[in-house]
Amino acid sequence: MKCVVLDDYQGVALAAADWSGLDVTVLREHLDDPAAALAEAECVVIMRERTPFTADLLARLPRLRLLVTSGMRNAAIDLAAARDRGVTVCGTGSAKTPPTELTWALILGLARNLVAENAAFRAGGPWQSTIGADLAGRTLGLLGFGHLGRSVGRVGKAFGMDVVAWSPNLTADRTGPEGVRLASGLHELLSQSDFASIHVVLSDRSRGLVDAAALACLKPSAFLVNTSRAAVVDGAALLEVLRERRIAGAGLDVFEVEPLPLDDELRRLPNVLATPHLGYVTEENYRVYFREAVEDIHAFLAGAPVRELR
């Protein structure tokens, strides 16, 4: 089976699993329109939502029979269009430990002004020019309290933070055992937060949830951290509050367009600490992703697909 692996930025796909017996081509550079490169592909392996598989793209891939995505959820795949074209879509598992490290790297980096201090250190600038924010006694607001949100909250408690959470269906019987307060709504959550961290799944209900009115609830000294999905936040409204310094700053790992265009204003704002969607990019996650992707391909060839997405 002719397989193409897309967006293998780090060039690790072939080493992460045993692809024996498969005709595999790996593409490391992101392609905005990969149709030409996939013209002969019968199977395509994609990493999360790096390349959307829309109805239009699927229609231009007549040989495609199997699409494998890392993870068991991918909002960038038109599953109905794939089904209509007879394309099987399968997913993979992920590491058992939720990837909280990137969220906390951003929170800590913002709290201790690491962008400015590291730039000054490398350029021979002032030796100390900022004062870090204490975490103990500050409020960590969690928008979303699933597996990842709870894990982030536990670290916040270990730092001595007051942790408050909210999501549309969240109840006190879930937050109480964790020693976490339940906010009555999004605006109350954000108004209390010194650090607000987003951990909700992108859906029709959560798209644009953190809009201009919600962002206006944040204190001028507050930081917003988003390692979930960019579309949860109104991008134009976020740019405005950052540009006008109506909040202290933002830690961002997700963007509406990825890779982020070189001329995007987010790349230039001094109160933004950003990483190129690294939250899930860990050794264990990649081992699971690619190993199970190969399992998916062999199961499909055997006529018994596994981990199908519908």
Disulfide bonds with the S-S distance in Angstrom:
none
